[in-house]
Amino acid sequence: MSDSSNGPEKWELRLYTAGQTPKSVAALANLKRVCEEHLAGNYSIEVIDLMKNPRLAKEDEIIAIPTLVRKIPAPLRKIIGDLSNTERALVGLQLRPRTDS
């Protein structure tokens, strides 16, 4: 049923957090929910805790926490916040078009 040569692209997502703050915990939970509902296993999430590795914020030019960075598929996209607004998260990740045809 799955065609590995031309299957869906694996999404690479990176979530920048600052420890276990309520917003960081909510962002990860919301991200996992959105991914399971809309990407069905075709994704990987890397969580980067800037309390432990503050220098990593420079690579993706992180200016606020939590921030989600979509590395793949291109182009790179960033969403700031806890991803509680599912519709905004889907549009931001380009999982859903801005206007439904």
N, C-alpha and C positions, 0 to 999 in steps of 0.2 A: 504494500500500500504506500510505502514511502519511497520516493525516488531520490536517492542520495546525490545523483549527479545534477539534478535540477530542482531540488527541494527548496523549502522556504529558507531564507537566509537566517542565520543565527544572529540574534541581536546581542550586542555587548553593551551593558549598562554599568555605569559607575556612580555610586551614591556617596557623596561626601557628607559626613556627619561630624558632630562634635560631642563625643561621648554618648551616654545613654539618656539624653534629654528627651522629654516627652515628644517634641517635634521630630527629633531624629528617629525615635522608635516608631512613631506614627508614619513617617515617610517610608521607612523600610516595609512596614506592614502593608501600607497602601500600594507601594510599588509591587510587592509580591502578588497582591490580589489582582492588580491590573494585568500583570504579566501572565498569570495563570489563566485569566479570562480571555485575553486577547492574543497571546503569543504561544500558549499551550506547549511549553517545554522547549521552545526555540529561542532561548535566551540564557544569558548568564549575568549575574549581578555581583559586582565587586563593591564591597563596602569599605570606604576609606575613612578611618576615624582621625580627624585632624588634631585631636587632643594627643594622639600617639605619634602621628607623622605630619606635623604642620607644614613641612617643606613640600609635601605632595600637592598642596593647594596651588602652587605656582604653575604646575604642568598644564592644568586645565583652566587657569585664571579664575579661581573660585573666589568670589567676593562676599558670598552669603551662605549660610548653613540652614537647613540642608539644601544641597543642590544635586540634582540628577543630571548626569552627562550621558548622552547617547553617543557612544563611540562608533558603533557599526549598527545599522547601515549608515553610510555617509548621506548627507552632510552631518557633521557634529551638531547636536542640539543640546541646549541646557534648559532645565526647568528648576526654578527656585521655589522652595516651599515644601510642605509636608505631603503634597499630592492628594489631599483630601477631596479636592474638586476633580472627580474622575473625568468629566468631560474635558476640562482644561488640560489635564494630564495627557489624555488620548490625542487631543489636537496638537499639544506641544511635542509629543513624541512622533507625530505624524502617523499615528495608528488609525486615525479617523480624519477624513477630510473636513475642512472648515464648513463646507456646504454639502449636504447629501443630495445626490442627483436621483 
